[in-house]
Amino acid sequence: MLNNPRSHGLWEASAPPAPVTVPLEETIQADVAIAGGGYAGLSCALHLAEAGKSVVLLEAYEFGFGGAGRNVGLINAGLWLMPDDVLAAAGQTHGERLLKVLGEGPALVMSLIDRHNIDCELNRKGTLHCAVGATGLKELRQRETQWLKRGAPVRLLDAQETADRVGTRAYAGALLDERAGTLQPLAYARGLARAAGAAGSRLHTSTPVVSAERIGVRWDIRTPRGHIDAQWLVVATDAYGRGPFRDTQYAQVRLPYFNLATQPLDAATLATILPGKEGVWDTKTILSSFRLDRSGRLVFGSVGALRHGGAAIHKGWARRALTRLFPRLAGIEFDHEWYGQIGMTDDAVPRLHNFGPEAVGVFGYNGRGISPGTVFGRELALLILGEKSPADLPLPTSGMKPAPLRGLKELYYEAGAQIAHLASNRI
């Protein structure tokens, strides 16, 4: 994307084409203007258009340019935090509400894929959160207990069943979440765009917002060659915010994350590695994730950026790590490599922000963009439609402020991942 093979890698190479769009070059009126063509913005546009609202969505680059087109493709339920920690961070009322809507999030994603026939390699086989050692297993027991209290279909697997499902004895156990699954993330974003357009949304790529001003009871939104007069404004730019919405980027610490895709594996190897096609991530602080795509490539990722020497370091580490996990992959080559940024809030909970009268947005998905982004896009649509009040939403309204020591933390994460991967020869 934008002639950068390290931006979207395998996902751009294998996704169906995006719907054809053009930059906005006229003055138009709309009920709602949306800035950002990721999961939240596209989900919001789709739900609003289906309800009869006139919607214009503006994407500065291409659909899925940010995290929506770069992530590993795990459709997880909930947040990174354990359920009880979500309550501690968001409060009892909002916390339980948040756990409910995000626990049901994968079902919403899958229902949209089914209803709109989105070709995005959907796999409904669940995800495996794998325990590294006794400490990791203890963490997963806590997660299982807390989710089971809320009726979630999760189950802690022992080391043998984990080995059978993953194809390695590196893990002490795994938490199977049957709500979850995997998909091709850029294909899902493009499919949402196609569905939103078919429902009546106007979609414009290569159209950054250069100004957004409230004039009277309407929003005056300017692009390089166009102008929108809208009643509502939705900001869905997350960690890639720019221009008048750059504060959504500065309010988060951005964590780099890379993915590498192997050559397609042969049938004998595929019979031994993730035979059920679940998505996997582990309990390490500098975690690893992996899953298979439709063509039998193993997509393997971890914290780090493929720049400033990071490409060689992280690829070298990945070869060692894969060989330790799966000895038959010794000497494997990578066909694709890419990376992006994960926006992290200080408590790992997303933020709902009012950008002015009738202007709202959610940001800070903390590495859980597919399901929460889709859910919050729908929730903002319900707010605009009057079907929910601000008090009914799963997040309280929060202020906007720069993340403390943001630049230093981002340097630390990028450099720290390089140091850890340079020194590490274990999982």
Secondary structure as a PSIPRED ss2 file (coil, helix, strand):
# PSIPRED VFORMAT (PSIPRED V4.0)

   1 M C   1.000  0.000  0.000
   2 L C   1.000  0.000  0.000
   3 N C   1.000  0.000  0.000
   4 N C   1.000  0.000  0.000
   5 P H   0.000  1.000  0.000
   6 R H   0.000  1.000  0.000
   7 S H   0.000  1.000  0.000
   8 H H   0.000  1.000  0.000
   9 G H   0.000  1.000  0.000
  10 L H   0.000  1.000  0.000
  11 W H   0.000  1.000  0.000
  12 E H   0.000  1.000  0.000
  13 A H   0.000  1.000  0.000
  14 S H   0.000  1.000  0.000
  15 A C   1.000  0.000  0.000
  16 P C   1.000  0.000  0.000
  17 P C   1.000  0.000  0.000
  18 A C   1.000  0.000  0.000
  19 P C   1.000  0.000  0.000
  20 V C   1.000  0.000  0.000
  21 T C   1.000  0.000  0.000
  22 V C   1.000  0.000  0.000
  23 P C   1.000  0.000  0.000
  24 L C   1.000  0.000  0.000
  25 E C   1.000  0.000  0.000
  26 E C   1.000  0.000  0.000
  27 T E   0.000  0.000  1.000
  28 I E   0.000  0.000  1.000
  29 Q E   0.000  0.000  1.000
  30 A E   0.000  0.000  1.000
  31 D E   0.000  0.000  1.000
  32 V E   0.000  0.000  1.000
  33 A E   0.000  0.000  1.000
  34 I E   0.000  0.000  1.000
  35 A E   0.000  0.000  1.000
  36 G C   1.000  0.000  0.000
  37 G C   1.000  0.000  0.000
  38 G C   1.000  0.000  0.000
  39 Y H   0.000  1.000  0.000
  40 A H   0.000  1.000  0.000
  41 G H   0.000  1.000  0.000
  42 L H   0.000  1.000  0.000
  43 S H   0.000  1.000  0.000
  44 C H   0.000  1.000  0.000
  45 A H   0.000  1.000  0.000
  46 L H   0.000  1.000  0.000
  47 H H   0.000  1.000  0.000
  48 L H   0.000  1.000  0.000
  49 A H   0.000  1.000  0.000
  50 E H   0.000  1.000  0.000
  51 A C   1.000  0.000  0.000
  52 G C   1.000  0.000  0.000
  53 K C   1.000  0.000  0.000
  54 S C   1.000  0.000  0.000
  55 V E   0.000  0.000  1.000
  56 V E   0.000  0.000  1.000
  57 L E   0.000  0.000  1.000
  58 L E   0.000  0.000  1.000
  59 E C   1.000  0.000  0.000
  60 A C   1.000  0.000  0.000
  61 Y C   1.000  0.000  0.000
  62 E C   1.000  0.000  0.000
  63 F C   1.000  0.000  0.000
  64 G C   1.000  0.000  0.000
  65 F C   1.000  0.000  0.000
  66 G C   1.000  0.000  0.000
  67 G H   0.000  1.000  0.000
  68 A H   0.000  1.000  0.000
  69 G H   0.000  1.000  0.000
  70 R C   1.000  0.000  0.000
  71 N C   1.000  0.000  0.000
  72 V C   1.000  0.000  0.000
  73 G C   1.000  0.000  0.000
  74 L E   0.000  0.000  1.000
  75 I E   0.000  0.000  1.000
  76 N C   1.000  0.000  0.000
  77 A C   1.000  0.000  0.000
  78 G C   1.000  0.000  0.000
  79 L C   1.000  0.000  0.000
  80 W C   1.000  0.000  0.000
  81 L C   1.000  0.000  0.000
  82 M C   1.000  0.000  0.000
  83 P H   0.000  1.000  0.000
  84 D H   0.000  1.000  0.000
  85 D H   0.000  1.000  0.000
  86 V H   0.000  1.000  0.000
  87 L H   0.000  1.000  0.000
  88 A H   0.000  1.000  0.000
  89 A H   0.000  1.000  0.000
  90 A H   0.000  1.000  0.000
  91 G C   1.000  0.000  0.000
  92 Q H   0.000  1.000  0.000
  93 T H   0.000  1.000  0.000
  94 H H   0.000  1.000  0.000
  95 G H   0.000  1.000  0.000
  96 E H   0.000  1.000  0.000
  97 R H   0.000  1.000  0.000
  98 L H   0.000  1.000  0.000
  99 L H   0.000  1.000  0.000
 100 K H   0.000  1.000  0.000
 101 V H   0.000  1.000  0.000
 102 L H   0.000  1.000  0.000
 103 G H   0.000  1.000  0.000
 104 E C   1.000  0.000  0.000
 105 G H   0.000  1.000  0.000
 106 P H   0.000  1.000  0.000
 107 A H   0.000  1.000  0.000
 108 L H   0.000  1.000  0.000
 109 V H   0.000  1.000  0.000
 110 M H   0.000  1.000  0.000
 111 S H   0.000  1.000  0.000
 112 L H   0.000  1.000  0.000
 113 I H   0.000  1.000  0.000
 114 D H   0.000  1.000  0.000
 115 R H   0.000  1.000  0.000
 116 H C   1.000  0.000  0.000
 117 N C   1.000  0.000  0.000
 118 I C   1.000  0.000  0.000
 119 D C   1.000  0.000  0.000
 120 C C   1.000  0.000  0.000
 121 E C   1.000  0.000  0.000
 122 L C   1.000  0.000  0.000
 123 N E   0.000  0.000  1.000
 124 R C   1.000  0.000  0.000
 125 K C   1.000  0.000  0.000
 126 G C   1.000  0.000  0.000
 127 T E   0.000  0.000  1.000
 128 L E   0.000  0.000  1.000
 129 H E   0.000  0.000  1.000
 130 C E   0.000  0.000  1.000
 131 A E   0.000  0.000  1.000
 132 V C   1.000  0.000  0.000
 133 G H   0.000  1.000  0.000
 134 A H   0.000  1.000  0.000
 135 T H   0.000  1.000  0.000
 136 G H   0.000  1.000  0.000
 137 L H   0.000  1.000  0.000
 138 K H   0.000  1.000  0.000
 139 E H   0.000  1.000  0.000
 140 L H   0.000  1.000  0.000
 141 R H   0.000  1.000  0.000
 142 Q H   0.000  1.000  0.000
 143 R H   0.000  1.000  0.000
 144 E H   0.000  1.000  0.000
 145 T H   0.000  1.000  0.000
 146 Q H   0.000  1.000  0.000
 147 W H   0.000  1.000  0.000
 148 L H   0.000  1.000  0.000
 149 K C   1.000  0.000  0.000
 150 R C   1.000  0.000  0.000
 151 G C   1.000  0.000  0.000
 152 A C   1.000  0.000  0.000
 153 P C   1.000  0.000  0.000
 154 V E   0.000  0.000  1.000
 155 R E   0.000  0.000  1.000
 156 L E   0.000  0.000  1.000
 157 L E   0.000  0.000  1.000
 158 D C   1.000  0.000  0.000
 159 A H   0.000  1.000  0.000
 160 Q H   0.000  1.000  0.000
 161 E H   0.000  1.000  0.000
 162 T H   0.000  1.000  0.000
 163 A H   0.000  1.000  0.000
 164 D H   0.000  1.000  0.000
 165 R H   0.000  1.000  0.000
 166 V H   0.000  1.000  0.000
 167 G C   1.000  0.000  0.000
 168 T C   1.000  0.000  0.000
 169 R C   1.000  0.000  0.000
 170 A C   1.000  0.000  0.000
 171 Y C   1.000  0.000  0.000
 172 A C   1.000  0.000  0.000
 173 G E   0.000  0.000  1.000
 174 A E   0.000  0.000  1.000
 175 L E   0.000  0.000  1.000
 176 L E   0.000  0.000  1.000
 177 D E   0.000  0.000  1.000
 178 E C   1.000  0.000  0.000
 179 R C   1.000  0.000  0.000
 180 A C   1.000  0.000  0.000
 181 G E   0.000  0.000  1.000
 182 T E   0.000  0.000  1.000
 183 L C   1.000  0.000  0.000
 184 Q C   1.000  0.000  0.000
 185 P H   0.000  1.000  0.000
 186 L H   0.000  1.000  0.000
 187 A H   0.000  1.000  0.000
 188 Y H   0.000  1.000  0.000
 189 A H   0.000  1.000  0.000
 190 R H   0.000  1.000  0.000
 191 G H   0.000  1.000  0.000
 192 L H   0.000  1.000  0.000
 193 A H   0.000  1.000  0.000
 194 R H   0.000  1.000  0.000
 195 A H   0.000  1.000  0.000
 196 A H   0.000  1.000  0.000
 197 G H   0.000  1.000  0.000
 198 A H   0.000  1.000  0.000
 199 A C   1.000  0.000  0.000
 200 G C   1.000  0.000  0.000
 201 S C   1.000  0.000  0.000
 202 R E   0.000  0.000  1.000
 203 L E   0.000  0.000  1.000
 204 H E   0.000  0.000  1.000
 205 T C   1.000  0.000  0.000
 206 S C   1.000  0.000  0.000
 207 T C   1.000  0.000  0.000
 208 P C   1.000  0.000  0.000
 209 V C   1.000  0.000  0.000
 210 V C   1.000  0.000  0.000
 211 S E   0.000  0.000  1.000
 212 A E   0.000  0.000  1.000
 213 E E   0.000  0.000  1.000
 214 R E   0.000  0.000  1.000
 215 I E   0.000  0.000  1.000
 216 G C   1.000  0.000  0.000
 217 V C   1.000  0.000  0.000
 218 R E   0.000  0.000  1.000
 219 W E   0.000  0.000  1.000
 220 D E   0.000  0.000  1.000
 221 I E   0.000  0.000  1.000
 222 R E   0.000  0.000  1.000
 223 T C   1.000  0.000  0.000
 224 P C   1.000  0.000  0.000
 225 R C   1.000  0.000  0.000
 226 G C   1.000  0.000  0.000
 227 H E   0.000  0.000  1.000
 228 I E   0.000  0.000  1.000
 229 D E   0.000  0.000  1.000
 230 A E   0.000  0.000  1.000
 231 Q E   0.000  0.000  1.000
 232 W E   0.000  0.000  1.000
 233 L E   0.000  0.000  1.000
 234 V E   0.000  0.000  1.000
 235 V E   0.000  0.000  1.000
 236 A C   1.000  0.000  0.000
 237 T C   1.000  0.000  0.000
 238 D H   0.000  1.000  0.000
 239 A H   0.000  1.000  0.000
 240 Y H   0.000  1.000  0.000
 241 G C   1.000  0.000  0.000
 242 R C   1.000  0.000  0.000
 243 G H   0.000  1.000  0.000
 244 P H   0.000  1.000  0.000
 245 F H   0.000  1.000  0.000
 246 R C   1.000  0.000  0.000
 247 D H   0.000  1.000  0.000
 248 T H   0.000  1.000  0.000
 249 Q H   0.000  1.000  0.000
 250 Y H   0.000  1.000  0.000
 251 A C   1.000  0.000  0.000
 252 Q C   1.000  0.000  0.000
 253 V E   0.000  0.000  1.000
 254 R E   0.000  0.000  1.000
 255 L E   0.000  0.000  1.000
 256 P E   0.000  0.000  1.000
 257 Y E   0.000  0.000  1.000
 258 F E   0.000  0.000  1.000
 259 N E   0.000  0.000  1.000
 260 L E   0.000  0.000  1.000
 261 A E   0.000  0.000  1.000
 262 T E   0.000  0.000  1.000
 263 Q C   1.000  0.000  0.000
 264 P C   1.000  0.000  0.000
 265 L C   1.000  0.000  0.000
 266 D C   1.000  0.000  0.000
 267 A H   0.000  1.000  0.000
 268 A H   0.000  1.000  0.000
 269 T H   0.000  1.000  0.000
 270 L H   0.000  1.000  0.000
 271 A C   1.000  0.000  0.000
 272 T C   1.000  0.000  0.000
 273 I C   1.000  0.000  0.000
 274 L C   1.000  0.000  0.000
 275 P C   1.000  0.000  0.000
 276 G C   1.000  0.000  0.000
 277 K C   1.000  0.000  0.000
 278 E C   1.000  0.000  0.000
 279 G E   0.000  0.000  1.000
 280 V E   0.000  0.000  1.000
 281 W E   0.000  0.000  1.000
 282 D E   0.000  0.000  1.000
 283 T C   1.000  0.000  0.000
 284 K C   1.000  0.000  0.000
 285 T C   1.000  0.000  0.000
 286 I C   1.000  0.000  0.000
 287 L C   1.000  0.000  0.000
 288 S E   0.000  0.000  1.000
 289 S E   0.000  0.000  1.000
 290 F E   0.000  0.000  1.000
 291 R E   0.000  0.000  1.000
 292 L E   0.000  0.000  1.000
 293 D C   1.000  0.000  0.000
 294 R C   1.000  0.000  0.000
 295 S C   1.000  0.000  0.000
 296 G C   1.000  0.000  0.000
 297 R C   1.000  0.000  0.000
 298 L E   0.000  0.000  1.000
 299 V E   0.000  0.000  1.000
 300 F E   0.000  0.000  1.000
 301 G E   0.000  0.000  1.000
 302 S E   0.000  0.000  1.000
 303 V E   0.000  0.000  1.000
 304 G C   1.000  0.000  0.000
 305 A C   1.000  0.000  0.000
 306 L C   1.000  0.000  0.000
 307 R C   1.000  0.000  0.000
 308 H C   1.000  0.000  0.000
 309 G C   1.000  0.000  0.000
 310 G H   0.000  1.000  0.000
 311 A H   0.000  1.000  0.000
 312 A H   0.000  1.000  0.000
 313 I H   0.000  1.000  0.000
 314 H H   0.000  1.000  0.000
 315 K H   0.000  1.000  0.000
 316 G H   0.000  1.000  0.000
 317 W H   0.000  1.000  0.000
 318 A H   0.000  1.000  0.000
 319 R H   0.000  1.000  0.000
 320 R H   0.000  1.000  0.000
 321 A H   0.000  1.000  0.000
 322 L H   0.000  1.000  0.000
 323 T H   0.000  1.000  0.000
 324 R H   0.000  1.000  0.000
 325 L H   0.000  1.000  0.000
 326 F C   1.000  0.000  0.000
 327 P H   0.000  1.000  0.000
 328 R H   0.000  1.000  0.000
 329 L H   0.000  1.000  0.000
 330 A C   1.000  0.000  0.000
 331 G C   1.000  0.000  0.000
 332 I C   1.000  0.000  0.000
 333 E C   1.000  0.000  0.000
 334 F E   0.000  0.000  1.000
 335 D E   0.000  0.000  1.000
 336 H E   0.000  0.000  1.000
 337 E E   0.000  0.000  1.000
 338 W E   0.000  0.000  1.000
 339 Y E   0.000  0.000  1.000
 340 G E   0.000  0.000  1.000
 341 Q E   0.000  0.000  1.000
 342 I E   0.000  0.000  1.000
 343 G E   0.000  0.000  1.000
 344 M E   0.000  0.000  1.000
 345 T C   1.000  0.000  0.000
 346 D C   1.000  0.000  0.000
 347 D C   1.000  0.000  0.000
 348 A C   1.000  0.000  0.000
 349 V C   1.000  0.000  0.000
 350 P C   1.000  0.000  0.000
 351 R E   0.000  0.000  1.000
 352 L E   0.000  0.000  1.000
 353 H E   0.000  0.000  1.000
 354 N E   0.000  0.000  1.000
 355 F E   0.000  0.000  1.000
 356 G E   0.000  0.000  1.000
 357 P C   1.000  0.000  0.000
 358 E C   1.000  0.000  0.000
 359 A E   0.000  0.000  1.000
 360 V E   0.000  0.000  1.000
 361 G E   0.000  0.000  1.000
 362 V E   0.000  0.000  1.000
 363 F E   0.000  0.000  1.000
 364 G C   1.000  0.000  0.000
 365 Y C   1.000  0.000  0.000
 366 N C   1.000  0.000  0.000
 367 G C   1.000  0.000  0.000
 368 R C   1.000  0.000  0.000
 369 G C   1.000  0.000  0.000
 370 I H   0.000  1.000  0.000
 371 S H   0.000  1.000  0.000
 372 P H   0.000  1.000  0.000
 373 G H   0.000  1.000  0.000
 374 T H   0.000  1.000  0.000
 375 V H   0.000  1.000  0.000
 376 F H   0.000  1.000  0.000
 377 G H   0.000  1.000  0.000
 378 R H   0.000  1.000  0.000
 379 E H   0.000  1.000  0.000
 380 L H   0.000  1.000  0.000
 381 A H   0.000  1.000  0.000
 382 L H   0.000  1.000  0.000
 383 L H   0.000  1.000  0.000
 384 I H   0.000  1.000  0.000
 385 L C   1.000  0.000  0.000
 386 G C   1.000  0.000  0.000
 387 E C   1.000  0.000  0.000
 388 K C   1.000  0.000  0.000
 389 S C   1.000  0.000  0.000
 390 P H   0.000  1.000  0.000
 391 A H   0.000  1.000  0.000
 392 D H   0.000  1.000  0.000
 393 L C   1.000  0.000  0.000
 394 P C   1.000  0.000  0.000
 395 L C   1.000  0.000  0.000
 396 P C   1.000  0.000  0.000
 397 T E   0.000  0.000  1.000
 398 S C   1.000  0.000  0.000
 399 G C   1.000  0.000  0.000
 400 M C   1.000  0.000  0.000
 401 K C   1.000  0.000  0.000
 402 P C   1.000  0.000  0.000
 403 A C   1.000  0.000  0.000
 404 P C   1.000  0.000  0.000
 405 L C   1.000  0.000  0.000
 406 R H   0.000  1.000  0.000
 407 G H   0.000  1.000  0.000
 408 L H   0.000  1.000  0.000
 409 K H   0.000  1.000  0.000
 410 E H   0.000  1.000  0.000
 411 L H   0.000  1.000  0.000
 412 Y H   0.000  1.000  0.000
 413 Y H   0.000  1.000  0.000
 414 E H   0.000  1.000  0.000
 415 A H   0.000  1.000  0.000
 416 G H   0.000  1.000  0.000
 417 A H   0.000  1.000  0.000
 418 Q H   0.000  1.000  0.000
 419 I H   0.000  1.000  0.000
 420 A H   0.000  1.000  0.000
 421 H H   0.000  1.000  0.000
 422 L H   0.000  1.000  0.000
 423 A H   0.000  1.000  0.000
 424 S C   1.000  0.000  0.000
 425 N C   1.000  0.000  0.000
 426 R C   1.000  0.000  0.000
 427 I C   1.000  0.000  0.000
